[in-house]
Amino acid sequence: MCVANLLVFTRSCTFSGRCLRRPGSRRFKMVGGDWMRALVMVMVWAWEWWSGLVFHTTLASDTTSWLLSNDNGSVVLGGTVPGGVYTDLLKANVLSQGDFYYRYNDIDYRWVSQQNWTYSTVLTVNANLLSHERVALIFEGVDTVSEVLVNGALVGTSNNMFVRYLYNVKDHLQVSESNTLKVKFESPVEYAARQYATQAENYVVPPKCVDPAFKGVCHANHIRKMQASFSWDWGPAFPNAGIWKDWRLVGWDSLLVSDIFFSAVPMTQLPQVPDHDLKPSWSVTVKVWCDAAVKTGDAGGSMTLSLGNIYSRKHIVSYTVEDYKALLTFNFTLEEGQVEMWWPNGYGAQPLYQLTVLWANKIESETSSKSVRVGFRTVELNQDFVDPDHEEKGRHYRVRVNNVTMFMKGSNWIPAHVLPEKVTPEYTRHLLKTAADTYQNCIRVWGGGIYESDVFYEAADELGILIWQDSMFACSMYPVNQDFLDTVTQEVETQVRRLQHHPSILLWAGNNENEAALRDNWYGTSSSFEQYHADYILLYVDTVRILTQELDGTRPFVVSSPSNGKESEEEDYIAQNPYSTLYGDVHYYNYLNDAWNGAGIPRTRFASEYGFQSWPSFKTLKEVTIEEDWNRASAMMYHRQHHPGGQEELALQIGLHMHMPPLDGTLKTFQDYLYLGQIHQAMAIKTQTEFYRRGMSELNDNGEGYTSGALYWQLNDIWQGASWASIEYGGRWKMLHYYSKKFFSPVIVSLYHENDDLKVYAVSDLVDDVLDLTLVVDLHRYDQTTQVKSYKKNLTMKAAEAKFVATLNMWKDLDMNSLCQQGLYDEEDVCFVVSRLIAANGSLVAPENFLLFGKPKDAYLPHATVTISTISGPIVTPQSNWTFTVKVRSEAVALFVWLEVDEPGVFSDNGFVMIDEESVIMFYSAEDTTVDALHSSITVKSLTDTYSVETIAKAATENLMLCALHPNDIRNLFV
């Protein structure tokens, strides 16, 4: 008996080692698992394994291997598949200057991307393999432009990193131990340049190159690979080449299962409020895409479908093959009470069910199977008019899951490394877990990276994180010649079929910012607008959208982001103002206004991008720099800053609120600069996110409001450089990520200052009303550790509502004119407020929040000596097996108290305002450690630790020249 899967090499086959692994094996969780059915499936897989012929190859040196070589043969070394050229060259010390990200290695290693490279191996093939009707090489991912040769014969080519390639090779193989397989890669840089030049003979498809500040490579839009691998304003250029995903050599006679489509539609109307006892009946559709052994024809067999221990049936089927492809469709009904619904993070559980399909030919001499995990839920992007009687007020842009309207809280995802093979499953899961831990329920996979790994989407399914999935087109015009459209068609087919079954996928999007780029003439396209407009529609509407919707009609498709949604479609897909606040989603960046007061923030329907830069911590940055780099004006810091004008913008924003450390060349002032940048970023995005959450339930006279999502830019980092990320490369939390845990909390109190009034909102994402609450707003002086006045108000919070709850006049209600007097200081510089929302049992319903009326650099703020008094533990908690209690002491109010340790882990709070003499903070270590180890590595600082005589003297001098001397400038000279 022969089986469908005959293969060589699947995972990490290296020059020095052997590899033999069943494809698609993984750990999984079964809901309501039936041990007998699981045992049967294990027996099926075991039978396939032992009855099949599974090969490995052997080199002359009797080692199973790939070889990597360049064109002229000057480099020949062991290669790794899956993997890439850069990684193999570093491993072999051909790249001898250290890690890819060390100092200037992004430039020094650039030569790699300018050469052609070949991966080669030798295959052992026997007569059994060649006896099959079809024998094919299957590559799940090839990066990017290559020729594939078997025994010297060209069997296929590749030109798209995101396409699954299948090459017929039976006629080119021999019964031999010395069949050669070569994958010859062309330089992606040279290929992209050539494609650009060829296209330019007709008309230019811009941009001609990235901004020089990117320190990158030109023409990424002319090659279908990770666009950010040619550089971006937050990352380096490493245009890689290699077989970056699994591959197989397969022989079969009937069908080979490739992908599973899953759709479930509830047969009853779902309520608008979650009912976790509700288990409705579902109409289920399963489609099985198969690779056939013959090009055309009709045949039959059986397909057995199993869904956990809930459903199992063997279907006798007949099918028609067209161009080596077959599609089998099955429909069945699940009765009420059989399955539970899948919910996003914060709204319920995430039950997943193992769906397995098992193909057998008519005589059951050949089988092929595949398993995926699925969830039962519905998704909708509602774009109804906000006011049906006044359509000019625009449309909603709100997400509904299981018929429940939800506010999307989250961030944007970029590649976790510029070389995908460097990203481990553990690191991927860690990053997504840190998002879920901060109450995020939505992540946007940005269109300049990659369609992420299977592990990414599996983790999102488990964590309840909805995925806004961009197609991989970003910030460019793109060609629309037939070859390009053909490879994009293959790309869409590969990725939609691969990902469709994941319950976490919220929507598909056609591109990132290309509607806005065309309308606003980012790349000088206005003189030929009609040409580029037609190209835009041909690519994103007539190709990507139509095919995506044909393959998956179960979820929304939006053409671009930002976009006006349906309104853009009505304006022929390029709206006059793609940033309209009355429709769709908005990307908003403003680095010149005061980012802490919220002025000018658009009251949009959905904020899908917004953010501010900061640098990573010194602990992260020092891994790839040396002492001469540790100055904010150093050549290295400007090299790592890829955002045009980024250093100046960050200095401006820091200087608006805090004293910029002097350029004295000391390590302390450099570390202070990094710290202040993170304060600015955290405060700015806190301000903006709270603004969006306050707008959830309101609509102003212009039709603005009903904001339904806030996804800040960005969650993760690609390297150790200046960026918008809240998590540093390697996983360390920036101050922003600690703040996100508060501003994304299910319930928050949001404070802002308008003229002479303090405005107070209470915002709830909870699905139930909350009764008997007490709002407390305490007025504090910077020079006292107890409040000087307290305001209280009883509240009831309705479910899923942002509610304006109080206006407190600074003079009449808070008595700041008397309580906040201090010499020449303005009252706003003497006092600040802290809010609490307390339940009837005394517990906090929302995290404490604070508002600084004035600028910290002007505050009547005594120097705070913050110390660690004790560390105790460890104890076991749900967060960590090594949880430590850290007691922090200060005799004075301390702003932005920041704790750091060498050990991996997170604190329960950080970057906080300390108003009590002692604060108790938990440290959740990611590994076994001791109290002594923490004592030796822990550091703590607050804002006044960044003050120095030089800083204040400089500020005093500048302000005196401007006739704007502030009393704090003089006071702090004597700190």
Buried (B, 14 or more C-beta within 10 A) or exposed (E): EBBBBBBBBBEBBBBEEEBBBBBBEEEEEBBEBBEEBBEBBEEBBEEBEEEBBBBBBBBEEEBBBBBBBBEEEEBEBBBBBBBBBBBBBBBBEBBEEEEBBBBEBBEBBBEBBEBBBBBBBBBBBEEBBBEBEBBBBBBBBBBBBBBBBBBEEEBBBBBBBBBBBBBBBBEBBEEEBBBBBBBBBBBBBBBBBBBBEEBEEEEBBBBEBBBEBBBBBBBBBBBBBBBBBBBBBBBBBBBBBBBBBBBBBBBBBBBBBBBBBBBBEBEEEBEEEBBEEBBBBBEBBBBBBBBBBBEEEEBEBBBBBBBBBBBBEEBEBEBEBEEBBBBBEBEBEBEEEBBBBBBBBBBBEBBBBBBBBBBBBEEEEBBBBBBBBBBBBBBBBEBEBBBEEEEEBBBBBBBBBBBBBBBBBBBBBBBBBBBBBBBEBEBBBBBBBBBBBBBBBBBBBBBBBBBBBBBBBBBBBBBBBBBBBBBBBBBBBBBBEEEBBEBBBBBBBBBBBBBBBBBBBBBBBBBBBBBBBBBBEBBEBEEEEEBBBEBBBBBBBBBBBBBBBEBBEBBBBBBBBBBBBBBBBEBEBBBEBBBBBBBBBBBBEBBEBBBBBBEEBBBBBBBBBBBBBBBBBBBBBBBBBEEEBBBBEBEBBBBBBBBEEBBEBBBBBBBBBBBBBBBEEBEEBBBBBBBBBBBBBBBBBBBBBBBBBBBBBBBEEEBBBBBBBBBBBBBBBBBBBBBBBBBBBBBBBBBBBBBBBBBBBBBBBBBBBEEEBBBBBBBBBBBEEBEEBBBBBBBBBBBEBEBBBEBEBEBEBBEBBBBEBBEBEBEEBBBBEEBBEBEEBBBBBBBBBBBBBBBEEEEEBBBBBBBBBBBBBBBBBBBBBBEBEEBEBBEEEEBBEBBBBBBBBBEBBBBBBBBBBEBBBBBBBBBBBBBEEEBEBBBBBBEEBBBEBBEEEBEBBBBBBBBBEBBBBBBBEEBEEEEEBBBBBBBBBEE
